[in-house]
Amino acid sequence: MVDTGKPQESRAFLLMIYLIRHGEPAGAYGAHPNPGLTDLGTRQAFAAAEILAKAGAKFAITSPLARSRETAAQFEKVMETHARIETGVGEIVTPPGIEDRVGWLRGIMAGEWTGTGAELDAWRRHVLAAVEKLPDDTAVFSHFVAINVIVGLLTNDDRVVVFKPGHASITKLARVGGKLKVIELGAEAATVVT
């Protein structure tokens, strides 16, 4: 847990943004460019939707990719709302000329952002900007690297993988003094890029 400097009981009054990693995708990473969810992934998404509803999430945005949209769909059902598609919280952009995305991604995830180039730095800043402008009580259905980007930029951590959010895990951000702060990291699980 990240310390906000506020007593535990006052956290209930914070205005929150929730970052939700998509549920378990169908098929191995890299095997399909845009997989949906497995049955387990759908159950994970429903469990997350119930938690978000109890926590007070009212709005939702989602990456345009199927696994995030299907995760958001469970929140839409529970809350009788509609998630807006937001490309700014989508999957990490593969630079032009990369033929082996899986190998490239493995290498990127093992390092730091420094030295990865202007294109990826611009992508990172765009991801954070997309979240900073959201209204409070918004659920953001996104991806492993994008969630790490937000957490890394907010905590000044240059590692690509700051933590390993599990499928349908919920990371909590709050607006404190007009700025987003990481309040709680989502549950972790191993992620293997194959």
Secondary structure, DSSP 8 states (H G I E B T S, - for coil): ----SS-GGGGGGS-EEEEEE---BSS-BTTBSS--B-HHHHHHHHHHHHHHHHHT--EEEE-SSHHHHHHHHHHHHHHT---EE-GGGS-----TT-S-HHHHHHHHHTSBSTTS-HHHHHHHHHHHHHHHTS-SSEEEEE-HHHHHHHHHHHHT--BS-SS-B-TT-EEEEEEETTEEEEEE---B------
